[in-house]
Amino acid sequence: APSGAAVLAVRLPLPPKGKTYEAWVADGAVHRAGQFSGSTFALKERVAHGAQVMVTLENAGGVDAPTSKQLRRARA
């Protein structure tokens, strides 16, 4: 949306026990955008036009920066 509000529409299998999917917004720096279970999710970080949205699989509770390879990636 022009306001920067964004929804991530994905369908991933449930994460393994002790893991979570984490969304990230990269716009020069990488920002945490929230944890989710693998389905549609409203990002907690605004997404500027041209920013990249990424999904990684991380330890439950989340992390401060991505520690695993990107599972999904899209440009806003």
N, C-alpha and C positions, 0 to 999 in steps of 0.2 A: 504494500500500500504506500501511497505517497508519504504517509506519516512515518514509515519505517517499520510498522508492525508487520510481522510475517508469520506464516504457518508453514511448518515442514511436513509435507505429506509423503510419508514413506511407509513401507510395510516390510519389516525385518522380523526374523524369528525372535521369540523371547530371549533376552540375554541369559547366558549361563548363570548359575548361582554364584553370588559374590561379584557380579559384573553389572554394569549399566551402560546404556548408550548415552553419549554426551554430544550435544550440538555445540558448534563453535561458529563465530562470525569473524572473518578475517578481512580487515579493511586497512591494511598497513600493519596493524597489530592484531593478535588473536585474542578474542574475548569469549568467555564462557557464555553460552546461551541457554543452558539448562540440560537436565537429565531426563530421559524418557525411556519407555519400555519397548519401543520399536514401531509405534504407529503414529498417526497424526499428532502433532505437537505444536503449540503456540510458543514461539521463541521468546525468551525473556529479555533478549538483547535486540535493540533496533537494528535494522539491516538497511544500509544506504545503497543506493543504486550503484551497481558494479562490485559490491562486496561479495565475497565468497562465503557460502555456508557449507560446513563440513560436519560429518558424523564420524565418531570413533567409538570403540568399545573400551571402556575404562573400568577400574575397580569401583565397586559400589561406594556411594558417597561422593563420587566425582573427584576430579583432580584440577589443579590450577592451570595446567597446560596439557595439550594432547601428548599422550605417551605411546599411542599405537597408530598403525597406518589408517588412513582415511577409508571408511567403508562406502561413503557416499559423498559427493561434492556437487555443488551447483552455484552458479553465479546469479546474483540478483539483478 
